[in-house]
Amino acid sequence: MPVSQLDEKAALVVVDLQKGIVGFQLAHPTGEIVGRSAKIAKAFRERGLPVVLVNVNGRAPGRAEAGMPHFELPPDFADIVPELGPEVGDYVVTKQRVGAFHGTDLDAYLKKQGVTQVFFTGIATSAGVESTARSAHDLGYHLVFVKDAMTDRDAQVHQHTVERVFPRIGETATTDEVLELVR
C-alpha cells in the first residue's frame, strides 16, 4: 500500500548508514542511498520532526551457517556518514544487535516525542531495516519504507523484502513521494 498520510508526529529512522557499512559491496550505489536519506532527513529537520540515526558496533552471539566475516573493524567503522550528520537535535542510537530496539532506548525516545509513525531508510533492507521495522510494528508504530533509499547485499533479497515483506507491516513510498508529503 502506498503511503497514505503523514501523521502529526512522524520520525525518520536511518539504519546503519555508517562509514564501515556504506563501503560494502551492495546491490545499489550507496551514494544514491545516502543522498536520498540525507534529503529526507533535511526535510524532517526543517519540519521539526525527529531524525534518528542508527549505527551498529556489535553483533548478536550465536552460530550461523553462513558465518560472519572475520576482519578487524577500522576505528571509524561506526561513524555516521558525514552527509547525514548527526546534526543538532538528531538522536543517535548505537545498537549491538541487528535491530535497533533490542537493548536500546529507541522506543522510550520515540514515545517521549509522541511519535506514531516511523519512516525507514538504510542498509541492509533485509537485516537492520527489517529487524528494526518488525520491532516497531510489534510496538504499534505506523511504518513507511522508503524503498529507493535502502539497499541490501543481494538485489533479489532487497526486492523480495520491499515487495513481499514490507507491505505486510507498513506502507511503501519513494523519496520523492516522502518529500512531497513532508513538505
C-alpha positions as YAML, in Angstrom:
chain: A
units: angstrom
residues:
- id: 1
  name: MET
  ca: [0.00, 0.00, 0.00]
- id: 2
  name: PRO
  ca: [1.47, 3.38, -0.95]
- id: 3
  name: VAL
  ca: [1.95, 5.89, 1.84]
- id: 4
  name: SER
  ca: [-1.46, 7.33, 2.74]
- id: 5
  name: GLN
  ca: [-0.66, 10.16, 5.13]
- id: 6
  name: LEU
  ca: [1.87, 11.89, 7.33]
- id: 7
  name: ASP
  ca: [0.99, 11.53, 11.00]
- id: 8
  name: GLU
  ca: [1.21, 14.66, 13.11]
- id: 9
  name: LYS
  ca: [4.24, 13.18, 14.83]
- id: 10
  name: ALA
  ca: [6.36, 11.13, 12.46]
- id: 11
  name: ALA
  ca: [10.04, 10.26, 12.79]
- id: 12
  name: LEU
  ca: [12.72, 9.23, 10.34]
- id: 13
  name: VAL
  ca: [14.90, 6.27, 11.34]
- id: 14
  name: VAL
  ca: [18.05, 5.92, 9.24]
- id: 15
  name: VAL
  ca: [19.60, 2.48, 9.74]
- id: 16
  name: ASP
  ca: [23.35, 1.81, 9.56]
- id: 17
  name: LEU
  ca: [24.42, 4.48, 7.09]
- id: 18
  name: GLN
  ca: [27.85, 4.49, 8.65]
- id: 19
  name: LYS
  ca: [31.36, 4.57, 7.25]
- id: 20
  name: GLY
  ca: [32.09, 0.88, 7.76]
- id: 21
  name: ILE
  ca: [28.93, -0.33, 6.03]
- id: 22
  name: VAL
  ca: [28.47, 2.01, 3.06]
- id: 23
  name: GLY
  ca: [31.77, 0.66, 1.70]
- id: 24
  name: PHE
  ca: [30.47, -2.90, 1.39]
- id: 25
  name: GLN
  ca: [29.56, -4.38, -1.99]
- id: 26
  name: LEU
  ca: [25.82, -3.68, -2.18]
- id: 27
  name: ALA
  ca: [23.02, -4.09, -4.71]
- id: 28
  name: HIS
  ca: [22.53, -0.34, -5.27]
- id: 29
  name: PRO
  ca: [25.01, 2.55, -5.29]
- id: 30
  name: THR
  ca: [25.42, 3.65, -1.68]
- id: 31
  name: GLY
  ca: [25.99, 7.26, -2.73]
- id: 32
  name: GLU
  ca: [22.41, 7.35, -4.01]
- id: 33
  name: ILE
  ca: [21.05, 5.71, -0.85]
- id: 34
  name: VAL
  ca: [22.96, 8.17, 1.36]
- id: 35
  name: GLY
  ca: [21.92, 11.13, -0.81]
- id: 36
  name: ARG
  ca: [18.24, 10.25, -0.72]
- id: 37
  name: SER
  ca: [18.35, 9.60, 3.02]
- id: 38
  name: ALA
  ca: [20.06, 12.97, 3.56]
- id: 39
  name: LYS
  ca: [17.35, 14.76, 1.56]
- id: 40
  name: ILE
  ca: [14.63, 13.14, 3.63]
- id: 41
  name: ALA
  ca: [16.48, 13.89, 6.88]
- id: 42
  name: LYS
  ca: [16.77, 17.56, 5.85]
- id: 43
  name: ALA
  ca: [13.03, 17.73, 5.14]
- id: 44
  name: PHE
  ca: [12.20, 16.12, 8.51]
- id: 45
  name: ARG
  ca: [14.52, 18.52, 10.34]
- id: 46
  name: GLU
  ca: [13.01, 21.54, 8.56]
- id: 47
  name: ARG
  ca: [9.55, 20.39, 9.62]
- id: 48
  name: GLY
  ca: [10.72, 19.88, 13.23]
- id: 49
  name: LEU
  ca: [10.23, 16.12, 13.09]
- id: 50
  name: PRO
  ca: [12.62, 13.73, 14.84]
- id: 51
  name: VAL
  ca: [15.54, 12.22, 12.95]
- id: 52
  name: VAL
  ca: [17.08, 9.08, 14.45]
- id: 53
  name: LEU
  ca: [20.46, 7.93, 13.15]
- id: 54
  name: VAL
  ca: [21.21, 4.31, 13.97]
- id: 55
  name: ASN
  ca: [24.66, 2.76, 13.84]
- id: 56
  name: VAL
  ca: [25.93, -0.66, 14.84]
- id: 57
  name: ASN
  ca: [29.12, -1.63, 16.61]
- id: 58
  name: GLY
  ca: [28.38, -5.16, 17.76]
- id: 59
  name: ARG
  ca: [26.58, -8.33, 16.82]
- id: 60
  name: ALA
  ca: [24.47, -10.99, 18.43]
- id: 61
  name: PRO
  ca: [26.26, -14.05, 19.72]
- id: 62
  name: GLY
  ca: [25.49, -17.45, 18.30]
- id: 63
  name: ARG
  ca: [26.32, -19.57, 15.34]
- id: 64
  name: ALA
  ca: [25.08, -19.08, 11.81]
- id: 65
  name: GLU
  ca: [25.52, -21.43, 8.91]
- id: 66
  name: ALA
  ca: [26.79, -18.63, 6.66]
- id: 67
  name: GLY
  ca: [29.20, -17.43, 9.31]
- id: 68
  name: MET
  ca: [30.41, -13.91, 9.85]
- id: 69
  name: PRO
  ca: [33.28, -12.25, 8.04]
- id: 70
  name: HIS
  ca: [36.48, -12.24, 10.05]
- id: 71
  name: PHE
  ca: [38.29, -8.92, 9.86]
- id: 72
  name: GLU
  ca: [39.27, -6.17, 12.22]
- id: 73
  name: LEU
  ca: [36.92, -3.22, 12.18]
- id: 74
  name: PRO
  ca: [38.52, 0.14, 11.42]
- id: 75
  name: PRO
  ca: [38.29, 2.74, 14.21]
- id: 76
  name: ASP
  ca: [35.72, 4.81, 12.28]
- id: 77
  name: PHE
  ca: [33.54, 1.80, 11.35]
- id: 78
  name: ALA
  ca: [30.51, 3.00, 13.34]
- id: 79
  name: ASP
  ca: [30.79, 6.71, 12.44]
- id: 80
  name: ILE
  ca: [27.64, 8.05, 10.76]
- id: 81
  name: VAL
  ca: [28.41, 9.19, 7.21]
- id: 82
  name: PRO
  ca: [29.05, 12.96, 7.17]
- id: 83
  name: GLU
  ca: [26.24, 13.65, 4.69]
- id: 84
  name: LEU
  ca: [23.76, 12.73, 7.44]
- id: 85
  name: GLY
  ca: [25.35, 14.41, 10.43]
- id: 86
  name: PRO
  ca: [24.41, 13.99, 13.13]
- id: 87
  name: GLU
  ca: [23.02, 17.50, 13.37]
- id: 88
  name: VAL
  ca: [21.83, 19.29, 16.47]
- id: 89
  name: GLY
  ca: [18.57, 17.71, 17.62]
- id: 90
  name: ASP
  ca: [19.18, 14.34, 15.95]
- id: 91
  name: TYR
  ca: [19.03, 11.27, 18.15]
- id: 92
  name: VAL
  ca: [21.80, 8.69, 17.71]
- id: 93
  name: VAL
  ca: [21.18, 5.06, 18.65]
- id: 94
  name: THR
  ca: [24.14, 2.70, 18.78]
- id: 95
  name: LYS
  ca: [22.96, -0.88, 18.63]
- id: 96
  name: GLN
  ca: [24.73, -4.14, 19.40]
- id: 97
  name: ARG
  ca: [22.25, -6.35, 17.53]
- id: 98
  name: VAL
  ca: [20.62, -6.37, 14.10]
- id: 99
  name: GLY
  ca: [17.53, -4.46, 15.23]
- id: 100
  name: ALA
  ca: [17.69, -1.00, 16.78]
- id: 101
  name: PHE
  ca: [15.09, -1.59, 19.50]
- id: 102
  name: HIS
  ca: [16.72, -4.53, 21.29]
- id: 103
  name: GLY
  ca: [18.88, -3.31, 24.18]
- id: 104
  name: THR
  ca: [18.49, 0.40, 23.36]
- id: 105
  name: ASP
  ca: [16.21, 3.22, 24.48]
- id: 106
  name: LEU
  ca: [14.82, 3.85, 20.98]
- id: 107
  name: ASP
  ca: [11.22, 3.01, 21.91]
- id: 108
  name: ALA
  ca: [11.36, 5.22, 25.02]
- id: 109
  name: TYR
  ca: [12.76, 8.11, 22.95]
- id: 110
  name: LEU
  ca: [10.08, 7.79, 20.24]
- id: 111
  name: LYS
  ca: [7.29, 7.54, 22.81]
- id: 112
  name: LYS
  ca: [8.62, 10.59, 24.68]
- id: 113
  name: GLN
  ca: [8.49, 12.51, 21.37]
- id: 114
  name: GLY
  ca: [4.90, 11.33, 20.81]
- id: 115
  name: VAL
  ca: [5.84, 9.54, 17.59]
- id: 116
  name: THR
  ca: [3.15, 7.38, 15.97]
- id: 117
  name: GLN
  ca: [4.69, 6.88, 12.53]
- id: 118
  name: VAL
  ca: [8.21, 5.83, 11.54]
- id: 119
  name: PHE
  ca: [9.81, 6.24, 8.11]
- id: 120
  name: PHE
  ca: [12.75, 3.94, 7.34]
- id: 121
  name: THR
  ca: [15.83, 4.25, 5.13]
- id: 122
  name: GLY
  ca: [19.20, 2.49, 5.30]
- id: 123
  name: ILE
  ca: [21.22, -0.67, 4.95]
- id: 124
  name: ALA
  ca: [20.54, -3.59, 4.87]
- id: 125
  name: THR
  ca: [16.96, -3.88, 3.73]
- id: 126
  name: SER
  ca: [16.58, -7.49, 4.88]
- id: 127
  name: ALA
  ca: [18.63, -7.14, 8.07]
- id: 128
  name: GLY
  ca: [18.92, -3.90, 10.06]
- id: 129
  name: VAL
  ca: [15.96, -2.18, 8.40]
- id: 130
  name: GLU
  ca: [13.64, -5.20, 8.51]
- id: 131
  name: SER
  ca: [14.59, -6.24, 12.05]
- id: 132
  name: THR
  ca: [14.09, -2.72, 13.39]
- id: 133
  name: ALA
  ca: [10.83, -2.36, 11.48]
- id: 134
  name: ARG
  ca: [9.40, -5.64, 12.76]
- id: 135
  name: SER
  ca: [10.00, -4.49, 16.33]
- id: 136
  name: ALA
  ca: [8.47, -1.08, 15.55]
- id: 137
  name: HIS
  ca: [5.42, -2.81, 14.08]
- id: 138
  name: ASP
  ca: [5.08, -5.01, 17.18]
- id: 139
  name: LEU
  ca: [5.27, -1.87, 19.32]
- id: 140
  name: GLY
  ca: [2.37, -0.29, 17.42]
- id: 141
  name: TYR
  ca: [4.02, 2.30, 15.20]
- id: 142
  name: HIS
  ca: [2.73, 3.02, 11.69]
- id: 143
  name: LEU
  ca: [5.57, 2.23, 9.27]
- id: 144
  name: VAL
  ca: [6.65, 3.71, 5.95]
- id: 145
  name: PHE
  ca: [9.52, 2.19, 3.97]
- id: 146
  name: VAL
  ca: [11.35, 4.49, 1.56]
- id: 147
  name: LYS
  ca: [12.12, 1.78, -0.96]
- id: 148
  name: ASP
  ca: [14.60, 3.75, -3.09]
- id: 149
  name: ALA
  ca: [16.55, 4.92, -0.02]
- id: 150
  name: MET
  ca: [17.63, 1.48, 1.16]
- id: 151
  name: THR
  ca: [19.68, -1.39, -0.19]
- id: 152
  name: ASP
  ca: [20.97, -4.84, 0.62]
- id: 153
  name: ARG
  ca: [23.93, -7.01, -0.34]
- id: 154
  name: ASP
  ca: [21.70, -9.03, -2.67]
- id: 155
  name: ALA
  ca: [19.34, -7.34, -5.16]
- id: 156
  name: GLN
  ca: [16.86, -10.26, -5.09]
- id: 157
  name: VAL
  ca: [16.70, -10.25, -1.30]
- id: 158
  name: HIS
  ca: [16.18, -6.48, -1.33]
- id: 159
  name: GLN
  ca: [13.40, -6.78, -3.91]
- id: 160
  name: HIS
  ca: [11.71, -9.62, -2.01]
- id: 161
  name: THR
  ca: [11.77, -7.68, 1.25]
- id: 162
  name: VAL
  ca: [10.46, -4.46, -0.33]
- id: 163
  name: GLU
  ca: [7.74, -6.16, -2.40]
- id: 164
  name: ARG
  ca: [6.66, -9.05, -0.15]
- id: 165
  name: VAL
  ca: [7.61, -8.34, 3.47]
- id: 166
  name: PHE
  ca: [7.24, -4.59, 3.95]
- id: 167
  name: PRO
  ca: [3.69, -4.29, 2.52]
- id: 168
  name: ARG
  ca: [2.53, -6.75, 5.20]
- id: 169
  name: ILE
  ca: [3.68, -4.49, 8.05]
- id: 170
  name: GLY
  ca: [3.55, -0.97, 6.62]
- id: 171
  name: GLU
  ca: [3.35, 1.31, 3.63]
- id: 172
  name: THR
  ca: [5.96, 1.99, 0.97]
- id: 173
  name: ALA
  ca: [6.99, 5.16, -0.81]
- id: 174
  name: THR
  ca: [9.72, 6.67, -2.93]
- id: 175
  name: THR
  ca: [11.94, 9.50, -1.80]
- id: 176
  name: ASP
  ca: [10.03, 11.96, -3.98]
- id: 177
  name: GLU
  ca: [6.70, 10.86, -2.50]
- id: 178
  name: VAL
  ca: [8.02, 11.28, 1.04]
- id: 179
  name: LEU
  ca: [9.50, 14.70, 0.28]
- id: 180
  name: GLU
  ca: [6.18, 15.85, -1.18]
- id: 181
  name: LEU
  ca: [4.32, 14.55, 1.87]
- id: 182
  name: VAL
  ca: [6.69, 16.10, 4.42]
- id: 183
  name: ARG
  ca: [6.97, 19.48, 2.72]
...
